[in-house]
Amino acid sequence: MRYVAAYLLASLGGEGCPSKEKIAKILESVGIDVSDERLSKVMSELKGKDVSEVIADGMGKLASMPSGGAAASSGGGGGAGGDAPAEEKKEEKKEESEEESDDDMGFGLFD
């Protein structure tokens, strides 16, 4: 992902098809060791493609993916007794997510 991000940054900087050296320079400026194998893979996948078209294609694929929705029921009893523990779990989960929402999830854009 970091290689793709650096490629996009270089593209936005006015480079139509940025060179490996330009991408490596961007990555090294933020302290990332560049793997020539990975960089070559990204370059070969994006060779001859317009970045805006690649982004538009990716957005179309993301739009077709399902997201969110109701969770499947895990219990077998359908009465009120079966609903109470589920409500408690939801409340506990909600509290945990509020606490963790300020975290950066342990990674950054260039990790």
Summary of the structure (lengths in Angstrom):
residues: 111
radius of gyration: 21.8
end to end distance: 8.9
largest distance: 64.3
contacts: 204
relative contact order: 0.11
helix: 59%
strand: 0%
